[in-house]
Amino acid sequence: MIRLLRFLTRRQWGLMAVSVAAIAGQVWLNLRIPEYMAAITQLVHTGQAEMTAILADGGWMLACAAGAMLAAVAAGYLSTYLASSFSRQLRAAVFAQVEQFSMAEIDGFSTASLITRSTNDVTQIQNFMSRGLRMMISMPLTAGWALYKISTRYWQWTALTGAAVAVMAGVIVFLMIYAHPRLRRRQAMTDELSRILRENLTGIRVIRAYDAEDYQQAKFDKANDVLTDSETKAHRAMSLMRPAMKFVNNITMVGIYCIGAYLIAGAASGQRLTIFSDMIVFSSYAAALIQSFLNLNMVFNQYPRAAVSAERINKVLDAMPTIADGDDHVERCPAGRLEFRHVSFSYQHGGQPVLQDVSFTAAPGQTVAFIGATGAGKTTLVNLIPRLYDVTAGQILLDGIDIRRYGQKQLRDRLGYASQKAVLFTGTVAFNVGYGDDGRPAAGPQDIDQALRVAQADGFVAAMDGGQQALVYRGGTNLSGGQRQRLSIARAVCRRPELYIFDDAFSALDYQTDRALRDDLRRQARGVTTIIVAQRIGTIRDADVIIVLDGGRVVGQGTHDQLLRGCELYRQIAQTQLSPEELANA
């Protein structure tokens, strides 16, 4: 928790200081009241005081009570405001850090865990700062002041109160040791539950198609039961704290009055009033001391969660992105020549290399295509170009410069990328097609219309209610798979890049649309380097160079006709997709 305080601004530190002063004022005013009570008690019992003196002390008591109330309101307002503004900054810091992560870090934390840390964990810290922090400040102030006042009274009362404090401290330590690991497990299981729920919602069509609702329900119930068990055990233990504190409080108060009765009975008649007055003051201070421990019930209900959440957030904030920016001073040479030199790559915990010694060159204006069996490393290869991952060995050069020398923004500004899964965002068609900032003027309606025509998407967009301003639901759920792919391709075209990357982005298109799109793209993208990953030979047969991957290695490289004659794997793929006449004419 302390490490997270580095995100507080000067203004927030100032507000915290004012809040601490308000809490200190509240404690001081509350603990002044017993002194006036003792004075009034003595004045009443002696019968020698005038009513004005009693009313004066009573007025000071009311003033202290009113001042304590105002200080409590001020402290509550400031702590709530401080907690809200701090949580806002913390969420922003976590989001900004995640934005810098490469896919390696995201894979390491998992998407579900990062979502939980950005929402639930930050909320736990906000709740603690809003409520628990006030108690953590007021408790030692109250306890210290009360102990000081108590220590000046009779040693019998002091010893009794000290024993009560020791018992309460022991209860707190025991419950913290017992509950903290279970609350830590609770946060981990919250991640797991979020992951299962996310998978269930995103894969609902497949789950229903395979009649797997019962299986998913059983998986959810298992994780839910573990989470419930952890929470139940932790809260069952924490729920014992307040009754235990109340019991100690009642025993202490009974002990104070019993000791007081014993002292009064053994004292001279002139001292009995003084002892009685001291007993009232002492019981008030003892009650305040014990109440401060009772307030810790709420603090220690919240602190273990907040501590675990702070630890999880710190892990995100402390994680160093494995992909660092280059010097960002590479002079832009808009040619788009791409070269792989003996590139190998392994995932962080993947064991065997996914790519091994891959070399090829894509000249400006060329189309280079990749084909191979599932798991051959095609998607991994194209993900290395925008540095979603970094190579394990070898080099990737863009216009003769290692891409690790580029700033990440500078590199990605030169790319038009359409991923294997067409990703669309909530917004309009125009927003999705003109998405992103590549350092050029923002795309206007004409640029978007041109990109839609190239992507063969202008027809169905014109038929939508609103055209370019038609609403796209989250993930494009109101569009078909082919429509989503065409908008994704239009987004890449609208960027006007120097290098296109199409990662199996034509798979949902029919052959006629596929052909028309590639023809328009070739006319539109003269001089632009194009990298295509595909499973269909019909999509890539006209490419300048086709590279065949098998087990992460290049096993064939050439044109369609050359590979049919010289690459056995390519010939086998072609035999499953092309007619005998097409094979004979090749």
Secondary structure as GFF3:
##gff-version 3
##sequence-region A 1 586
A	DSSP	three_ten_helix	2	7	.	.	.	ID=ss1
A	DSSP	alpha_helix	10	46	.	.	.	ID=ss2
A	DSSP	alpha_helix	51	100	.	.	.	ID=ss3
A	DSSP	alpha_helix	103	109	.	.	.	ID=ss4
A	DSSP	alpha_helix	111	116	.	.	.	ID=ss5
A	DSSP	pi_helix	117	121	.	.	.	ID=ss6
A	DSSP	alpha_helix	122	127	.	.	.	ID=ss7
A	DSSP	pi_helix	128	132	.	.	.	ID=ss8
A	DSSP	alpha_helix	133	151	.	.	.	ID=ss9
A	DSSP	alpha_helix	155	202	.	.	.	ID=ss10
A	DSSP	alpha_helix	204	209	.	.	.	ID=ss11
A	DSSP	alpha_helix	213	239	.	.	.	ID=ss12
A	DSSP	alpha_helix	241	266	.	.	.	ID=ss13
A	DSSP	alpha_helix	269	318	.	.	.	ID=ss14
A	DSSP	beta_strand	338	345	.	.	.	ID=ss15
A	DSSP	beta_strand	355	362	.	.	.	ID=ss16
A	DSSP	beta_strand	367	372	.	.	.	ID=ss17
A	DSSP	alpha_helix	378	384	.	.	.	ID=ss18
A	DSSP	beta_strand	393	398	.	.	.	ID=ss19
A	DSSP	beta_strand	401	402	.	.	.	ID=ss20
A	DSSP	three_ten_helix	403	405	.	.	.	ID=ss21
A	DSSP	alpha_helix	408	412	.	.	.	ID=ss22
A	DSSP	beta_strand	415	418	.	.	.	ID=ss23
A	DSSP	beta_strand	427	428	.	.	.	ID=ss24
A	DSSP	alpha_helix	429	433	.	.	.	ID=ss25
A	DSSP	alpha_helix	445	454	.	.	.	ID=ss26
A	DSSP	alpha_helix	458	463	.	.	.	ID=ss27
A	DSSP	three_ten_helix	467	469	.	.	.	ID=ss28
A	DSSP	beta_strand	471	472	.	.	.	ID=ss29
A	DSSP	three_ten_helix	474	476	.	.	.	ID=ss30
A	DSSP	alpha_helix	481	494	.	.	.	ID=ss31
A	DSSP	beta_strand	499	503	.	.	.	ID=ss32
A	DSSP	alpha_helix	511	524	.	.	.	ID=ss33
A	DSSP	beta_strand	529	533	.	.	.	ID=ss34
A	DSSP	alpha_helix	537	540	.	.	.	ID=ss35
A	DSSP	beta_strand	545	550	.	.	.	ID=ss36
A	DSSP	beta_strand	553	558	.	.	.	ID=ss37
A	DSSP	alpha_helix	560	566	.	.	.	ID=ss38
A	DSSP	alpha_helix	568	577	.	.	.	ID=ss39
A	DSSP	alpha_helix	580	585	.	.	.	ID=ss40
###
